[in-house]
Amino acid sequence: MKDSIIRGVKFIGLGFLEPLIRLICKEDPKKNTKEIFRKIIAPIASIFIFVGLWQLGSTALYNTEANYKIEATLKSQGEAEAQKIKECMESGEPNCQPNTLPSPAQVYAAYQTLLKDHRVIAADKKAFKEKTFEMNKKRVAQGKKAITYTGRPSFVDQIKTSLKTVFAGFFLALFIAVPIGIIIGLSKTLRGSINWIIQIFKPVSPVVWLLLVFMIVKTLTKNSDSDSSFIISFISVGLCSMWATLVNTAMGVASVNTDYLNVAMVLRLRPMQKIFKVILPASLPLIFTGLRITLSVAWMVLIAIELLAQSPGLGSFVWEEFQNGAMDSNSKIIVAMFVIGMIGFALDRIMLFIQNLISFEKETI
């Protein structure tokens, strides 16, 4: 029972809980206590240290900016105005606070504000749908377009848009890179002749890919009602991130054990049977390594691409808050930073979980 629980915990990516389970089962208490400290207590302590250093840093920056502001006012407007600025800062009035690195408490308050804003917008959307339900029913029956909600998206809506874009880009990269990688991996001649293309295009900046895709998509969708910003974003993400999967797939196929290929020859498997029954299963560990890198790269470049393509996602949210310059804008940007990081971590864990399910060579992960 204990071993099956440990295997299950490791399988879902929570292997750090193994020493705790062993301690509960009274197995080598001294060793497992050390492991619990190393894998559980120390990481939790590091979180508190990080928050503490953040608080100290934000306080120091706040004091530096406040002193500079007071001194500048003293020189330009006199002691009376400088005293007023100082009293205003001490009162906590938002309009006269220095615009610097926010504290953890301010970031949490901004998070609560964003959630509250999402609830308000969600309620507005629901009311709009109820109001236009019958009207849209008639319009669709008449062959007309339904009336859609055109209000501003909430922070949660922008997260959903970014996830939709990154998965569309990821699947585009998968459907391009894996077949081409298999073809290249099967032929030494192709590997040698196409390698220069991979080496030239792999380091190209997301901005350049975006501009190239923008030129093509804008021309092809001139007379179309499709969402061109979404199309531009996900194609750019796919083209930026597909190279790791392409290279790893080619390497995986090229390095398949010759014994497997000899068995396929003895069994007289057709080319497609050989690919799907021998080559692909043997290449899965390397292919999934490439896919994990591709998904990570896709999520990283997405923010810059959304910002430039004016797609209503997290990239657009961060840029709008930066330009907004409101007192809580910095706090909202840091909320977005943590959300981006946590989603990136979650996506990697999901890919690892799928790899554990599919790959038969667990030790290569």
Secondary structure, DSSP 8 states (H G I E B T S, - for coil): -HHHHHHHHHHTT-GGGHHHHHHHTTSSHHHHHHHHIIIIIHHHHHHHHHHHHHHHHHHHHHHHHHHHHHHHHHHHH-HHHHHHHHHHHHHT-GGGS--S---HHHHHHHHHHHHHHHHHHHHHHHHHHHHHHHHHHHHHHTT-------S---HHHHHHHHHHHHHHHHHHHHHHHHHHHHHHHH-HHHHHHHHHHHHHHTT--HHHHHHHHHHHHHHHTTT--S-HHHHHHHHHHHHHHTHHHHHHHHHHHHTS-HHHHHHHHHTT--HHHHIIIIIHHHHHHHHHHHHHHHHHHHHHHHHHHHHHHT-TTHHHHHHHHHHH--TTHHHHHHHHHHHHHHHHHHHHHHHHHHHHHH-S-GGG-
